[in-house]
Amino acid sequence: MRIQSEFVEGFGALAELGPAVSVFGSARTKPGTPFYEMGTQVGRRLVEQGYAVITGGGPGAMEAANKGARDAGGASVGLGIELPFEQGLNEYVNLGVNFRYFFARKTMFVKYAQGFIVLPGGFGTLDELFEAVTLVQTQKVTSFPIVLMGTEYWGGLFDWLRGTVLDAGTVSRKDVDLLHLTDDVDEAVRMVTESDEQVAPKRPE
Ligand SMILES: CC(C)=CCNc1ncnc2c1ncn2[C@@H]1O[C@H](COP(=O)(O)O)[C@@H](O)[C@H]1O
């Protein structure tokens, strides 16, 4: 069955990856823009700290993170998705897997990463972000730091969660505290890798 084979293929391709961080962000972020540059720096810094970089393998922020990772000589993973307006994996991916199903692909982002760094993005990015927060909140995954980058971009969402949503009692303080926010690349990388000390021993070699 196609669905099953996507999981098998994904698990097989990523089994030997070692520690990794998934980086998300808009497919529409253009090269030369500040957020593209931020993505490149995130990819580079993660590799310098000994991490593989996993992205959705597409253009924009994904491409930026893959570029940074590859240029720094690291593992640059792209988990591509078949879309009607297919663009293929970006040129900076050095380990690529293609998926037809978003849900199979999303499993890989969480299963093979120690945390998420989320650059400014749209519906796709929000989907990935909130799936991860839900998994952490419900303790389906543990010690999984999630860092949003771009204080101005995410600030409104942050305030809304800590105001309206928290006040309504639909989330707890502990839940909103799962999300970190920064503009600083080193700080973001530190946040996702620090708690890895608790996570690392649980991962198979
Ligand atoms: C120019 C364009 C729209 C290309 C679309 N090509 C894509 N290729 C790969 N992953 C994607 C693509 N679009 C959305 N995604 C997924 O959704 C996220 C970005 O969606 P968005 O641009 O924020 O909503 C990415 O992290 C990725 O996992």
The ligand as a Gaussian input file, in Angstrom:
#p B3LYP/6-31G(d) Opt

LIG

0 1
 C        6.101000      28.515000      -4.220000
 C        5.314000      27.431000      -3.573000
 C        3.981000      27.801000      -2.990000
 C        5.836000      26.149000      -3.498000
 C        5.250000      25.103000      -2.668000
 N        6.183000      24.078000      -2.439000
 C        6.365000      23.422000      -1.277000
 N        7.324000      22.489000      -1.254000
 C        7.566000      21.806000      -0.116000
 N        6.914000      22.005000       1.044000
 C        5.959000      22.925000       1.083000
 C        5.620000      23.668000      -0.082000
 N        4.613000      24.499000       0.262000
 C        4.355000      24.289000       1.566000
 N        5.162000      23.350000       2.087000
 C        5.201000      22.886000       3.497000
 O        4.587000      23.843000       4.313000
 C        5.562000      24.723000       4.899000
 C        5.523000      26.073000       4.224000
 O        4.208000      26.418000       3.928000
 P        3.811000      27.946000       3.840000
 O        4.598000      28.517000       2.691000
 O        4.194000      28.527000       5.169000
 O        2.324000      27.903000       3.599000
 C        6.919000      24.105000       4.693000
 O        7.629000      23.996000       5.925000
 C        6.633000      22.778000       4.006000
 O        6.767000      21.671000       4.844000

